[in-house]
């Protein structure tokens, strides 16, 4: 599979760097500085999930696509919680994987050149501050780490305060129209965000649930 992916990525014009185990993968990521990472969950030495978690803890915003033979909803949630931005279950279509790689790189390029959906550098709401240039946030003055998708979701909603978005709309705007998944993905990411940005996640004051509709960002 590793050689098949190398061949297809190179054929699409990319310059792939491959590794045979998780430890070698982490070393390659730190030296090669890729635009995107494709991780198999079941890797020798260090699992793909552990690699993903290590990158997330370090503050990396690299898009990570996970490949796995485990396709239950719980498995997908674990992968997304570790910091993955997308998830493909084996056996998968090489054509679909290439399309997802292209979409994530395109999104990263747009974020870097356009600075996100707004033209200002910083957003401040209640006890929350969002730095759009560095893609970091602080809560009550303390730096809080978000993975790439968490930041994109928070940034999008904070850029549209007071507006109610359905889960489908959030999937289309934050996860791309070609994302294959269900609306539970949005609920999971909102729950993770609340744990990180709300003073009391059980009684959120920033990410508000509009019952029967979706979510609203309160100023």
C-alpha angles and dihedrals in degrees: 000000000000092000092043090054092046090052095048095044091050090047089056091054100262126129103229124197114197135198131192099215141022097259092051089045093056091048091049092049092052094048102033096044096208128198092229138009126220110198131189110214094219104061128151121252095005120026122234090248091055090049090050092049091048091054092047092049090052090057094251115162095194113140107246125198114195123211118199145156089220109090107171120122090247091055091051092049091051090052093048091046090053088060105270116146096201138016133209125187121215129279092046137164115260088211091056092048091051090050091052092047091052092047094051094047090048090052091049091050091051091050091051096046100036099034091229130293097315133057099223124091101224139029123200126192127164105309093342127096123185120197108202096189096054093029091229134127137205128204117204087346095307121117113244124194119229127181118238097267094044090054093047091051094047092045093051094049094043089052088057103042117185094015118121116227126192118226090251091053091051091049090052096045101039105024097036126250091269094058113127109213144084136267092262086078089068093048091051093051092046089052091051091048093050090054089055104039108026122085087216112019090193089060104033119195098180108038102043125190115227100204114238092006117055138257139328131196109228120208 
